Amino acid sequence: MSGTRAAIRYAKAILEIADSKKVASQVSADMALISSTIHTNAELNTFIQSPTINVDQKESALLEIFANANAVTKSLFRLVKENKRFEILDAVALEYNKLFDIMNGVEVAKVTTAIAMDAALEAKVLAKIATISSSKKITIENSVDPAIIGGFILKIGDKQYNASIAERLQVLKRELSN
């Protein structure tokens, strides 16, 4: 839990610096790249998490891997090095992008489907989002859960719309049992 709180504090600080220097969107792209790279590269994740590897080595490796990153992003590497907190780098990147989206009025819609979304289902989901949310900018995060059988479950903020086949079957079961 303290790692998450620390990640939020780091992300807020970096966002403030990036916003003051008018490079918040560039840093957001860097953070998305950092997070996806850490998630897709198990060796890099292990390297960053390892307590036996020197923090100077970690910083130099990250500066080499992300050589094209913005100076503000590179300053984050120095900051986590000074505080020996490389293990929360991925969490900082994720929190930064959440805070960046909030700052820009972008709302994240989490959509759970039985299979990966195609264009037709995405259009249905976007139509439903328009009725639920007043936000103009929506980002869709799709996760796959075969247990819902079909349809989708949509979560935006604290609102949820369940249009899954599994939910319909549960409702039908309750109605028939009464």
Secondary structure, DSSP 8 states (H G I E B T S, - for coil): -HHHHHHHHHHHHHHHHHHHTT-HHHHHHHHHHHHHHHHH-HHHHHHHH-TTS-HHHHHHHHHHHTTTS-HHHHHHHHHHHHTT-GGGHHHHHHHHHHHHHHHTTEEEEEEEESS---HHHHHHHHHHHHHH---SEEEEEEEE-GGG-SEEEEEETTEEEEEEHHHHHHHHHHHHH-
